[in-house]
Amino acid sequence: MPTLLRNALCAATLLLVPPGSALAQPVQAGRPAAATAEEGDLQAAIAKSNAYTALMNRTLRAIQSWDRYVSWVDLKKGPTGKERLIGYGMYSLYDVAGEIKKAEEAAASEPALPEIDDTVRRYTKAYQELAPLITRAERYYERKDYRDDNAAEGQKLHVAMVPAAKTFLAERATLDSQMRVYKKGLDARELAAVEKLEGRSARWQVRNIMIQARAVIDMMPSNENPIVDLKAFDAAVADYAGAVREMDRFKESEPKGVPMLESQASSWLGRVRDFREKLGKSKGDVRRGAANDANRLVSSYNMMVSSSQTAIRMSR
């Protein structure tokens, strides 16, 4: 089965506050202190979420590299140098120094999120222990050094990488779960703040669409959980369909609508429904003919994330 959801962006919380708006300003004369404090707290929470999400997105490469390694090596025995697909090797990693620095600063900043902040610190530490091993292994297999030493160095790296990867993936799963809950609450706060400031504007429409789209993505299958909860999936799709209809109503009063996103959002809904039909025939098991459809949905969702950011800029 193709690897599922490994290439999905973590969908960074979009900073929807336009420059110069009340939400972006320091305390202003005549504005209630409680209101401005609430706005400042929201911006700080968004900034922290974005820092953590950026780190998660950038370090996703380590998971992709490990998946590639697992695709050809016997994890129990380690490499022998004679594997049929040993040429696959591993993917090289990205430079994440900037993302780590910002995440560390965010972990020490308000608002304090003890559980998530601690997980981020552990996750960063686990990544920093695994990353050098992956880099060494990637170069080792790229250069085909295993042909010179009968995979001796590959075995040493394997022994070190397996527990390091196990720890990293465990911390990643914990962080994914915690951030999903945190972002859900933050999404609701942000959406309410935008509506309070400017009504159900184009910015509000974009944010609403992406919040509901991510809820669908959260229900998608993965290698670890290939069977979809169809009832929960249907509920998420219904909410997303409602957001698309809301955007249609917005265009009736605002002919300009939401450029860059309307067509994609509608097409994605159609593809999601096609995918759901296939899942129904397999009782939710994506391995029975719908894995490629799942990956295509994730890919088109990632494109919508990029389009949504452009749509926000165009609406200002």
N, C-alpha and C positions, 0 to 999 in steps of 0.2 A: 504494500500500500504506500502511495506517495506520502512524504512527510507533510503533516497538516499543521497549519497555523504557525509554523516556525517563522514565516516571513511577514506575519501580521504586525503592523506598527502598533505600539501601545496607545496610540491616539492621544497625543499630548493635549492637555486642556488648553483650548484656544483662549487667548487673552482678548476678549471681545470689547474691551473698554476703549473707545476712541480717544486719541490724544485730545486733551483740553476738556474732556467731559468731567462731570462732577465726580465720577468714580475714580478718575485719575489724578484728582487734585488733592493737595494737602487741606487741612482744616481751613474753611473759608468763613469770613465774618458773616454772621447772620444764619449760619447753618447749625442745627443742633449738634452738640458734641457727640451724642450717642450715634447719630446717623453717620457722621464722618468717621467715627471710630469703627463702625461696622463695615464701612466701605474699605477702610485701610486694612482691616482684618481679612476681608475677602481677597484683596490684592496680594497680601502676604501669603495666604493659603494657596492661591493660584500659582504664585512664583515658586513656592516649595514643590507643588505638584509637578510643575513643568520641569524643574531641575531633576527630580527623581525620574520622571518619564523619559527625559533626554538620556539619562544614564542607562535606563532599561533598554531603550531602543538601540543605543550604540553598542551595548554589550551583548545584544541578541546574536551578534556575529559569533560569539564564543559557542553558543548553543548550536548554531548552524555548523560550525567547524566540528564540534563533537559528534553531531548527528552523522556527518560525512564519514568520520572515523569509524563510528559504530556500524555503518553500512557495509564495511568490508572486513573488519577485524573480528576475531572471536574474543569477546571480552574476558572469558574465563582463562583462555590459554595465552592471549597476547599475540603479537605479530610473529610470523615465522620467516617472513621475507618472500614467501612463495604464494601468497594470497592472489587469487585471480584478479582482484580489483585493487590491489595495493597501490596502483598508480593514482588512485583517487586522492590518496594522502589526506590532507586537512586544509581548510581554508586559512589564509592569513588573517590576522585580527586588525581591527582599526585602532588608531590612536584615540584613547579615551581619557587622556590626562585632564583635558579641560572639563569634561563631563563629571569626572570624579571629584575634581576640585569644587565645582559648583554644588554637587550633591553633598559633599562634606560640609560646606558652608551652610547649606540649607538645613542639614541635620542639627546644626548648632543654633539655628534661627527660629524665631517665632513664626507661626504658632507651634508650640511644642506638641509633637505627636510621638509620645514615648515608644509605643510599640513599633510604629513604622520607622521612626528615626533609628531605633536600635537595629531593625532588620536591614535597613540601608547600610549601616556600618558593617554588619556581618556580611552582607551581600558583596560589598566593595572589597572586603578582606578576602572573601572566597574567590572573587574574580582575580584579584592580584596574585593569588597563589596559583591559580589555574593558568592564567594567560601566558606566563613565561614558558610553561611546559608545552602549551599548544604551539607557541612560536618556534620552540626548538624542534618539536615534532614535525611541524609544517615544513621547515627547512630540510630536515632529515629526509623526509619522503620526497620532497621536491627534487633534491639532489641525488636521490636513489642511493644514499649512503648505506642502506641495508644490504646492498649487493657486495659491499666491501667487508662488512663485519658480521655477516650472517644474522642480521637483525638484532645483534646484541644490545646496541644502544636503544633500538626500538623497544626491546623488552624492559629496559630500565625506565624509559619514559612511560611505558604502559603502566608499570607498577605504581609510579607516582601519579599519573593522570587519573586513573580510575577513582581513587578516593577523593581526589581534589574535585573532579567533575561531579561526583555524587553530592558532595557538600554544596557546591555551587548551584546545582540544579534544585536542591532542596530549598536553599535560601531564595532562589528565584521563584519557586512555586509559592512560598510564603509571602514574598513581596507582591507577586501578582495578585494574590487573594486579598491582601490588605489594601492595596492601591485601588482595586476594583470597588471595594466598599467606600473608601475615602472619596474617590472621584464621583461616585453616584451622588453623595451628599453635596459635594462641591458643585457638581453640575446643576443641581436644583437651586442652590444659592445664587450661582452666576446667572442662570436663566431668569430668576426672579428679579435680580438686580438690573439686568438689561431691560426687562419689561417695565419695571418701575421708572426707569430713566427715559425710555423712548417708545414704550408700547411694544406691540408685536411687530417690530420693524424687520427690515431685511436681515440685520444682524441676529435678531432673535430667531428668525426662521432658520438661518444657517445653523445656529447652535442647537436648536431643537431637533433638526434633521440629524445632525451628527451624534447627538446624545442617544437618540433612539436607534440609529444605525449601529453604534457601538454596543448597545444592549443586545442586538441580534448577533453581532460578532462574539459576544461573551457566551452565547448559547451554542456556538458552533463546535463541532467535534474536534478532537485532537488525537494524537497518537495514544496518549494515556487514557482518554475517554472517547472512544470512537462511536459510542451509541448516544444519540441525541435524545434529550428529554423533550418529546414532541409537544407536550402540553405547554411547557415553559417556552419552547421555541415559538409556538403559535401565538402566545401572548406577546412576545417581543415583536414579532412580525406585525401583529395587529396595531401595536403602539407606533411602530415605524410607519405603517400605512396611514395612520391618523396624522402623523407629522407631515407626510406628503400631501394629504388633502388640505391640511392647514396652509401649506405653502401655496397650493392652488387657489385657495380663497384669498390669500394675500395678493396674488397677482390680479385678481378681479378688481381690486381697489387701487393697486399700484402696478400699472401696465409694465413697468420696467422689470418687475418681479425680482428674482434672485439670479442674476446672470452667473454663468459658470457652473451652477449646481443643479438647476431645475431638471434638465434632461438626464443627467447622471443619476440623480436621486430617484426619478421615476423608473428608469431602466433597471436600476439595481433592485427595486422592489419586484419587478417582473422576474428577474433572475432568481431572487430569493424564493419566490413562489414556485418557480420551476424546480428548484432544489428541494423545496419542501415536499413537492409531489413525489420526487424520487425517494425521499426519506420515508414517506408513508408506505411505499411499496416494500421497503426493506425493514419496516418497523423501527426506523431510526438508526439503523446500523449503516454508517457511511462507507464501510468496507465493501458493501455489496453493490458497487457500481456508481457511487456518487462522490468518491474521493477527489477526482479531478474537478468536479463542479465546485466542491468546497474550496479548493485552492484558488479557482478562478474568482469566486466571490470575495475571498480575502484580498486578492490582487486588485480587484475593481474597487473594493472598499478603501484600500490604501490610496488609490487615485482620487477618490472622493475627499479624503483627508486633505490632500494637496489642493484640490479645487476649492474646498471650503475656505482655506486660508486666503486664496486669491479672491474669492467672493467677498470675504470680510473687508479686504483692502479696497475693493471696488465700491463697496457700499458706503464708504466714509466720505 
